[in-house]
Amino acid sequence: MKDISYDYTYEEGQIVKETENWKHVHNPEMLLQYDSNYIQFKSVPTIEGFTEAEAYLRSFHHQKGQEHLKFIFPENNELPKKLLEELVLKKDYEVGFTELYAVNPSDFPVLSINPDIIIKEVTSDNLEDFLQLEYSQDLEYGKSFADGKVHMYKQNFTNSSFLQLLAYYKGRPAGALEVIIAEKTVEIDGIFVIEEFQRKGIAARLQKYVMEKFPEKVVILLADGEDTPKEMYKKQNYVLKGFQYEALKEKME
């Protein structure tokens, strides 16, 4: 598990341009999804280097009808004070960071059995339950976004590199996640439990299913560096493997 880094995380979208300093990832099927439409820097840019990349992405997104700008900075690099001030105070970006966590399945805690919670792999029999539950969550970001995600979930359903899981609580769909399967790792993505059924151990049970399904792989996930769920991951014996800063502007000029 020593070599686990952001290189092991799933990159949704395709590289449409690459320079010495950055690469541009774009997903033509999900223009509204920030996480698959961005520029990722290979090294921490100067203010001038950032401004040049920003001008390129702004022009590209204008042509595609996209309103946001997103930039990802190199793993495990703090942002220089001058660059941070430029982003936040002068350019009005929201700056945050993600954290990468990893755990060996054998280190995940033992869970008590709760017969009210049933975890099922998504099949043609329960795909509609999965889609409806995800749709209800994605509507938070607008109908167009939620509609686009349905298409993606259907694509992932037919992709052998993905496993979709659905949690039922007393027979009702309550939570879900997707697993991205790679050679050495499996990545837990998009885990959630609807508010009505939170704090019942459902998220932990979903993760435990992944641990038991893939005992020989390292399980990884990305967490918002400022959100509380990461404290849960630490209690579940996940190990912090790195961090990565991001800058986002939801509505460009």
C-alpha positions as CSV (number, residue, x, y, z in Angstrom):
1,M,0.0,0.0,0.0
2,K,3.1,2.3,0.2
3,D,2.9,3.4,-3.4
4,I,-0.8,4.4,-3.5
5,S,-1.2,7.9,-4.9
6,Y,-3.7,9.9,-6.9
7,D,-2.4,8.2,-10.0
8,Y,-4.6,5.2,-8.9
9,T,-7.8,7.2,-8.9
10,Y,-10.3,7.0,-11.7
11,E,-10.1,9.8,-14.3
12,E,-13.6,10.4,-15.8
13,G,-13.3,12.1,-19.2
14,Q,-10.7,12.2,-21.9
15,I,-7.5,14.2,-22.3
16,V,-8.2,16.6,-25.2
17,K,-5.1,18.7,-24.9
18,E,-1.8,18.3,-23.0
19,T,1.1,20.8,-22.7
20,E,4.4,20.7,-20.8
21,N,2.6,22.2,-17.8
22,W,-0.9,20.8,-17.7
23,K,-3.5,18.5,-19.2
24,H,-7.1,19.3,-20.1
25,V,-9.7,16.6,-19.3
26,H,-13.1,16.9,-21.0
27,N,-16.2,14.8,-21.0
28,P,-18.5,15.8,-23.9
29,E,-21.3,13.6,-22.4
30,M,-21.3,15.4,-19.0
31,L,-20.6,19.0,-19.7
32,L,-22.2,20.0,-16.3
33,Q,-20.0,17.7,-14.2
34,Y,-17.1,19.7,-12.7
35,D,-15.1,16.5,-11.8
36,S,-14.7,15.4,-15.5
37,N,-14.1,18.8,-17.1
38,Y,-11.0,20.6,-15.8
39,I,-7.3,21.4,-16.2
40,Q,-4.8,19.5,-14.1
41,F,-1.4,21.1,-13.5
42,K,1.7,19.0,-13.6
43,S,3.6,21.4,-11.4
44,V,2.5,24.4,-9.3
45,P,2.0,27.2,-11.8
46,T,3.1,30.8,-11.5
47,I,0.4,33.4,-11.5
48,E,1.2,34.1,-15.2
49,G,1.1,30.3,-16.0
50,F,-2.3,30.0,-14.3
51,T,-3.7,33.0,-16.1
52,E,-2.7,31.5,-19.5
53,A,-4.3,28.2,-18.7
54,E,-7.4,30.0,-17.4
55,A,-7.8,31.9,-20.6
56,Y,-7.5,28.7,-22.7
57,L,-10.1,26.9,-20.6
58,R,-12.5,29.9,-20.5
59,S,-12.4,30.0,-24.3
60,F,-12.9,26.3,-24.6
61,H,-15.8,26.2,-22.2
62,H,-17.5,29.2,-23.8
63,Q,-17.5,27.3,-27.1
64,K,-19.0,24.2,-25.4
65,G,-21.7,26.2,-23.4
66,Q,-20.0,25.3,-20.1
67,E,-20.2,27.9,-17.3
68,H,-17.6,26.6,-14.8
69,L,-13.9,26.7,-14.5
70,K,-12.0,24.0,-12.5
71,F,-8.3,23.5,-11.9
72,I,-6.5,20.8,-10.0
73,F,-3.0,21.3,-8.6
74,P,-0.2,18.7,-8.1
75,E,-0.6,16.1,-5.4
76,N,0.8,16.9,-2.0
77,N,1.7,20.5,-2.8
78,E,0.6,23.5,-0.8
79,L,-0.4,26.5,-2.8
80,P,2.0,29.5,-2.5
81,K,0.5,32.4,-0.6
82,K,0.6,34.8,-3.6
83,L,-1.1,32.3,-5.9
84,L,-3.7,31.6,-3.3
85,E,-4.4,35.3,-2.8
86,E,-4.7,35.7,-6.6
87,L,-7.2,32.8,-6.9
88,V,-9.4,33.8,-3.9
89,L,-9.1,37.6,-3.6
90,K,-8.6,38.7,-7.2
91,K,-10.2,35.9,-9.3
92,D,-13.0,34.9,-6.9
93,Y,-12.3,31.1,-7.0
94,E,-13.4,28.7,-4.3
95,V,-10.3,26.8,-3.2
96,G,-10.5,23.5,-1.4
97,F,-8.7,20.2,-1.3
98,T,-9.4,16.5,-1.5
99,E,-7.7,13.7,0.5
100,L,-6.9,10.2,-0.7
101,Y,-7.5,7.4,1.7
102,A,-6.6,3.7,1.4
103,V,-7.2,0.6,3.5
104,N,-6.4,-3.1,3.2
105,P,-9.7,-5.0,3.4
106,S,-8.4,-7.1,6.3
107,D,-7.9,-4.0,8.4
108,F,-11.5,-2.8,8.0
109,P,-13.4,-3.2,11.3
110,V,-15.7,-6.2,12.0
111,L,-19.3,-5.2,11.9
112,S,-22.2,-6.6,13.9
113,I,-25.0,-8.2,11.8
114,N,-28.1,-6.1,11.2
115,P,-30.8,-8.1,9.4
116,D,-32.5,-4.8,8.5
117,I,-29.7,-3.9,6.1
118,I,-29.3,-5.9,2.9
119,I,-26.6,-5.1,0.3
120,K,-27.2,-6.2,-3.3
121,E,-25.1,-5.9,-6.4
122,V,-27.0,-4.0,-9.1
123,T,-28.5,-6.3,-11.8
124,S,-31.2,-5.9,-14.4
125,D,-33.7,-6.8,-11.7
126,N,-32.9,-3.9,-9.4
127,L,-31.2,-1.4,-11.8
128,E,-34.3,0.8,-11.8
129,D,-34.1,1.0,-8.0
130,F,-30.5,2.1,-8.3
131,L,-31.2,4.7,-11.0
132,Q,-34.2,6.2,-9.1
133,L,-32.2,6.5,-5.9
134,E,-29.2,8.1,-7.6
135,Y,-31.5,10.4,-9.6
136,S,-33.1,11.7,-6.4
137,Q,-29.7,12.7,-5.1
138,D,-28.4,14.2,-8.4
139,L,-31.4,16.4,-8.7
140,E,-29.7,18.7,-6.1
141,Y,-27.5,19.8,-9.0
142,G,-30.4,20.3,-11.5
143,K,-32.5,18.2,-13.8
144,S,-30.1,18.4,-16.7
145,F,-27.2,17.1,-14.5
146,A,-29.4,14.3,-13.1
147,D,-30.5,13.3,-16.6
148,G,-26.9,13.1,-17.8
149,K,-25.9,11.0,-14.8
150,V,-28.6,8.4,-15.6
151,H,-26.9,7.9,-19.0
152,M,-23.5,7.5,-17.2
153,Y,-24.9,5.0,-14.7
154,K,-26.3,2.9,-17.5
155,Q,-23.0,2.9,-19.3
156,N,-21.2,1.9,-16.1
157,F,-23.7,-0.9,-15.5
158,T,-22.5,-2.5,-18.8
159,N,-18.8,-1.9,-18.0
160,S,-16.9,-4.8,-16.4
161,S,-14.6,-2.3,-14.6
162,F,-17.5,-1.1,-12.5
163,L,-19.6,-2.6,-9.8
164,Q,-22.7,-0.9,-8.5
165,L,-24.1,-1.6,-5.1
166,L,-27.4,-0.9,-3.6
167,A,-28.3,-0.9,0.1
168,Y,-31.8,-1.7,1.3
169,Y,-33.1,-0.9,4.8
170,K,-36.2,-2.9,5.8
171,G,-36.8,-3.5,2.1
172,R,-36.5,0.1,1.0
173,P,-33.6,1.5,-1.2
174,A,-31.5,3.5,1.2
175,G,-28.0,4.0,-0.1
176,A,-25.6,3.2,-3.0
177,L,-22.1,3.4,-4.3
178,E,-20.1,2.5,-7.4
179,V,-16.8,0.5,-7.3
180,I,-14.1,1.2,-9.9
181,I,-12.1,-2.0,-10.4
182,A,-8.4,-1.7,-11.3
183,E,-5.4,-4.1,-11.2
184,K,-4.2,-3.3,-7.7
185,T,-7.0,-1.3,-6.3
186,V,-10.8,-0.8,-6.2
187,E,-12.1,2.7,-5.7
188,I,-15.3,3.5,-3.8
189,D,-17.0,6.4,-5.6
190,G,-20.2,8.3,-4.9
191,I,-21.1,6.6,-1.6
192,F,-24.3,8.0,0.0
193,V,-27.2,7.2,2.3
194,I,-30.4,9.2,2.0
195,E,-31.0,11.3,5.0
196,E,-34.0,9.3,6.3
197,F,-31.7,6.3,6.8
198,Q,-28.5,7.8,8.0
199,R,-26.7,6.9,11.2
200,K,-27.9,3.3,11.0
201,G,-24.6,1.8,9.8
202,I,-25.6,1.5,6.2
203,A,-22.5,3.3,4.7
204,A,-20.3,1.0,6.7
205,R,-22.1,-2.1,5.5
206,L,-21.8,-0.9,1.9
207,Q,-18.0,-0.6,2.4
208,K,-17.8,-3.9,4.2
209,Y,-19.3,-5.6,1.1
210,V,-16.5,-4.1,-1.0
211,M,-13.9,-5.4,1.4
212,E,-15.3,-8.9,1.3
213,K,-15.7,-8.8,-2.5
214,F,-12.2,-7.7,-3.1
215,P,-10.0,-9.1,-0.3
216,E,-6.8,-9.0,-2.3
217,K,-7.0,-5.4,-3.5
218,V,-6.4,-2.1,-1.7
219,V,-9.6,-0.1,-1.3
220,I,-9.2,3.6,-2.0
221,L,-11.6,6.6,-1.9
222,L,-11.4,10.4,-2.2
223,A,-12.9,12.6,0.5
224,D,-13.5,16.3,0.7
225,G,-10.7,17.6,2.9
226,E,-13.2,19.9,4.8
227,D,-16.1,17.4,5.3
228,T,-16.7,15.3,8.4
229,P,-17.1,11.9,6.7
230,K,-13.3,11.6,6.6
231,E,-13.3,11.3,10.4
232,M,-15.4,8.1,9.9
233,Y,-12.8,6.8,7.4
234,K,-10.0,7.2,9.9
235,K,-12.1,5.3,12.5
236,Q,-12.5,2.5,9.9
237,N,-8.7,2.2,9.6
238,Y,-8.3,4.0,6.3
239,V,-4.8,5.6,6.0
240,L,-4.3,9.1,4.5
241,K,-2.2,8.8,1.4
242,G,-2.2,12.3,0.0
243,F,-4.0,15.6,-0.6
244,Q,-4.7,17.7,-3.7
245,Y,-5.8,21.3,-4.0
246,E,-8.5,22.4,-6.4
247,A,-9.9,25.8,-7.5
248,L,-13.5,26.1,-8.8
249,K,-15.5,28.9,-10.3
250,E,-19.1,27.8,-10.9
251,K,-20.0,30.8,-13.1
252,M,-17.3,32.3,-15.2
253,E,-17.5,35.9,-16.4
